[in-house]
């Protein structure tokens, strides 16, 4: 992944950010009812984080 190199690749930084977002938003996604997913912005961020995890 190149985490220990002098210059960290963009894909690695994107992966790290996606893991951070996924872990930070997991609690919100789990505890709010399903119908709130279209109201609160965290659902789109959570889905984007998972998309980035699989894309990288």
HELIX and SHEET records of a PDB file:
HELIX    1   1 UNK A   10  UNK A   31  1                                  22    
HELIX    2   2 UNK A   34  UNK A   38  5                                   5    
HELIX    3   3 UNK A   42  UNK A   55  1                                  14    
END                                                                             
